[in-house]
Amino acid sequence: MSLIYQWCEDRVLPHMRVGGKGRRGKILIEEADLDGVLASFKVGKKEPEPLPAPAPPVSYRHVKLS
């Protein structure tokens, strides 16, 4: 079975079936639907994760020990 038929069977790809099931029928797919499904599988450049917020400044105090 081809990938397109599998996507239709799994309802990943919206389609219309005309003329009956099996070999005598025809599957119609809108170009926009096919483009949308293909775009959802596109792997692109991974965005870098944002750096964590800097820690607040620490203040020190001089203490004289006797």
Secondary structure as GFF3:
##gff-version 3
##sequence-region A 1 66
A	DSSP	alpha_helix	3	9	.	.	.	ID=ss1
A	DSSP	beta_strand	16	18	.	.	.	ID=ss2
A	DSSP	three_ten_helix	22	24	.	.	.	ID=ss3
A	DSSP	beta_strand	26	28	.	.	.	ID=ss4
A	DSSP	alpha_helix	31	40	.	.	.	ID=ss5
###
